[in-house]
Amino acid sequence: MNFSIDWLTFEWRLIARSRLSVVALLLLLVLSTLSVWSGVQEVARQRDTIAQLAALQAQDAAVATTRNATGGNAGSAAYYTFHHTWDAPADAAFLALGLRDVAPYALRIRALGLQAQLYEGETFNPEVALPGRFDFAFVLIYLAPLFVIALLHDLVSSERQSGRLRMLAAMPDGGRLWRRRVALRFALLLACLVLPVLAGAGWAGLDMGASVIVLAVAASYLAFWIGVSLLVGAHGRRSVTNATALMGVWAVLTLVLPTLANVALTRAIPVHQGVDLMLAQRQVVHGAWEVPRDETMRKFYLGHPQWQHSAPLPEGFHWKWYFAFHQLGDESVAGQVQQYRAGLLARQAWTDRLGWVLPGVGVQAVLHRLAATDLPAQLAYQQRISSFHEALRNFYYGYLFTDLPFGPAQAAHQPVFAPAPGAAPAPWRAAAAVCLLAWLVFAAGAWRLVRIKGGGER
C-alpha cells in the first residue's frame, strides 16, 4: 500500500513540476465546470419559459371562454383559441443541448393549417447558430482531446531527449512505469471532466443508467485519444513533431472528416427545409379564396366522407369552408412532408453509422440521444403536435359540420396536449460501439508503449 502511495506521489510530483500540465488540468476543470453550469442554466431557463407560457395559455383560454359565453360558435373558437404545446427538456439535456438551440421547444397552435404553424419559427440566422452552444458535449468532443495531447505528446520523447530513456528501459518491469504514468494522467483528465458532470447529474436528478453511459462514454473517448497519443508518441520523433502530428490527427478526425461526411450526406440525400413546406401549404391556402366554394367542399368531402351530410353552405362566409381549405392545404403537401421526414431520418441513420468509425461523431450521437436533443426527439415532438392538432380538428369539426352550438361548457372539453410520456430509451448499443472502438485503440497504444526500448522500439 505504501509502495503504491509512493509511486503515486512521485508521479504526481513529476506532473506538478510541469507548469503546462498543471495549467492544462486546471483549465479543463474550469471549462468542464462552465459547460455544465451553462447547460444547467439553459435547461432551467427553458423550463421557466414553458411554465410562463402555460400560465399565459390559461389566461388566453379564459378570454376565449368568456367570448364564447356570449353567442360564440365553434368556428370562432377554433380560429381565436391558441393551444400550448411543449417539449420539456430531459434530465440529461444540460449535457448536450443539440437542436434545442435552434428548434422550438414550445409552440402555440390553432386548428388551422398545421404545416405553416410547425415551420413558421424555423427561420434563424445561420451565422449565429453555426458555433452552437457551449455545453459539455462540445468540451468533451472538441476540447478534451487537445488536453490529452498536451499531457501525453512528450511522455516518451521527453525522456529520450533528456537521455533518461535507456535507464528507464533497463529497469526491471519497465512497462509498469509507463502504465503508471498513463494511468495517472488518464485519471486526472477524467476527474476534471466528470466531477462537474456528477454535480450536474445530482442537481438534475439523472438516473443511474444515464449517468453510467455518460461516464463510460467520456472515459472511452479519453481512452481513444490517449491511445492515439501513445501510438504517435511511441515513435522516436521529437516532442514538437509528435504534437504537430497529433494536432493534425485531431483536426482530421474531429473537423475535416465529419464535415466532409456531412457534405456527402447532404448531396446524397437532398432534403428541403421545413420552411419550404410552409410556403407550399400557404400557397394552396391563399389560392383557395379564388376557388369556387362548392369545388373546395367537394374535394374535402372526398377525403372526409363522415362530414358529407353536412348542411349546404349558406350565402356568405362560413367557418367550415374556411377550415376545409386549410385542411386541403395540409393534405396537398402530405407527400412532401413524408419525404422530408424520411430524408432527415435517413441522414440521421447514416450519421449514426458514421459514429462507428469516428468516435467524435459517435459520442455526439450518444449524448444527444441520451439528452433527447437530437433529430429523432425533435421529429417526435412534431409528431405529438400533429396528433394533438388532429384531435383538435376532429373536436371542432363535430360542431362545425353539424351546426351545434358551442359555448363554455363545450369549450371545457377541448383536447389537451400530452407531453412526452417519459425519457427516451438509453442508447446502450451506440454507446457500446463507441466504447469498443475507443478501447481497441487504447489497447493498441498501450501495446506500442510497452515495446519501447532505450534506443527505440523492440
ABEGO torsion letter per residue (X at the ends): XAAAAAAAAAAAAAAAABAAAAAAAAAAAAAAAAAAAAAAAAAAAAAAAAAAAAAAAAAAAAAAAAAAABGBBAAAAAAABBBBBBBBBBAAAAABAEAAAABBABBBBBABBAAAAAAAAABBBAAAAAAEBBBAAAAAAAAAAAAAAAAAAAAAAAAAAAGAAAAAAABBGAAAAAAAAAAAAAAAAAAAAAAAAAAAAAAAGBBAAAAAAAAAAAAAAAAAAAAAAAAAAABABBAAAAAAAAAAAAAAAAAAAAAAAAAAAAAABBBBBAAAAAAAAAAAAAAAAABBAAAAAAAAAAABAAAAABBBBBBEBBAAAAAAAAAAAAAAAAAAAAAAAAAAAAAAAAAAAAAAABAAAAAAAAAAAAAGABAAAAAAAAAAAAAAAAAAAAAAAAAAAAGBBBBAAAAAABBBBBBBAEBBBBBAAAAAAAAAAAAAAAAAAAAAAAABBAAEBX
